[in-house]
Amino acid sequence: MTYPDLPRQAASADGFVPRGWVVEGEASGDLNRDGVADLAIVLRQNDPNNVIENLGLGENPFNTNPRILAVAFRNGPSGDYVLKVVNHTLIRRREDPVQVDPFGEGNGGIAIRRGSLEVSLHHFMSAGGWGMFRATYKVRYQNGRFELIGYDRSAVHRTTGETKDVSVNYLTRRMQHSTGHISSDTPTKVTWRTLPLRAPLALDAVGDGLNFDPER
């Protein structure tokens, strides 16, 4: 896949959309603490050649069109948005038709809350796996780049009903593990640990959002 170059500056989200792509998700909020609302968007290619016939299990036709996550800072209250981040890896391109689209159809989303960008993804297999989870990444603009400051994952085993939750605050280096069952809102076991001191992880270093190891 060859990803298109996005315009460096635009007056709105639509101005960043290359030909043959569409805006799939959009969020507004102040990300660089200048009092002006910035822009985060998820773009998806709309190429019918990437919607392929699948004669086996799973989605048919199978939409493999890729996505781009982009962030742009607004240049003043009435100025244009200036592109700051382009990421191709966090919301990965689909390869398995039995894996539900991690971002589409209400499974994932983006939001800007309290100065941080949040990206949520969903994992569910219609065949070949019983686990499902929802993962949320929180990134903040600091040190001249977007860095991971929080990670949350809520997982359920669909046959046993067992739950496993992970929550990490990378600012305090504290990680919480919780286990339980879907029959109760109260976890049966909660443990805490402190992560080793490491350099902050940049957004581009997170990689595939469905295969991220929060302890690395």
C-alpha angles and dihedrals in degrees: 000000000000110000119213123242112251122224111267093225136022141163094233143001091275090060091066095053114109120216110281094024133098137202108256100171135014137182133179130203144110109289103163098044097244095123093252124110114248130198136246121182140176114214125196129195114241100204115145089206088069092057102084136186114257116195094178133063121319136026118006119216091028116216110213098167109141129234138222126207112208135177126196129185118220116237099225130322094298101023133104126273115256118210113245107163136024116182127181101173113054093070097039127208112262117254105161120063092203091059112087115237103272094212108022132082095028094306096116140008150171130245139168113224129168093347096310133105115233123198119186127196132184128214121201131148120205088199136012099032141054100198125095131179145167119221126194125194122201116199129179131196106245137134088026095299143061111274132186111254101162143021130186129181127180114191133185130189104221096210102043100028090228116152130209121186130185126191124180130187105194092188091063094026090230122143126192124200118193129182128187145118134279089241091071136042090210116084118233093217135019124184132179133203138174117237120227116265108268138159113272114270115242118225093248090053093059091077121182107018093212095053101042119138107214093200097057 
